[in-house]
Amino acid sequence: MKILLDTHIFLWFISSDNRLSTDIINSIRNPDNQIYLSVVSIWECIIKYQLGKLPLPESPEIYIPKQRDRHQIVNLDLDEGSVTQLASLPALHKDPFDRMLICQSLQHGLTIATVDSAIRAYSISII
């Protein structure tokens, strides 16, 4: 399975947060799965860090890629095909970062790991 981590799932995973379900942890750790973190999530982390809403032990442009590499999570770039998915995406979710993750999921056939109920409103594969 190819799994795209929602930003909060990635942050919970790298910090061993107890809000992360055993099912999601096992899916991320399963060597048969390929795990992705979108550049959109890195962008979101940098903005939240700059606004003082996301405390991190290092600046996000260093910390997030370092943790992604440490956990063998693949970087997912933002491409034109994903962006053009926005034209037909229903406005069920207002968060632009999450909307782009949904578009990337659709474009690349990825399952999203999330607990966000607004993302779950879309007809996409979710764990």
Secondary structure, 3 states (H helix, E strand, C coil): CEEEECHHHHHHHHCCCCCCCHHHHHHHHCCCCEEEEEHHHHHHHHHHHHCCCCCCCCCHHHHHHHHHHHCCCEEECCCHHHHHHHHHCCCCCCCHHHHHHHHHHHHHCCEEECCCHHHHCCCCCEC
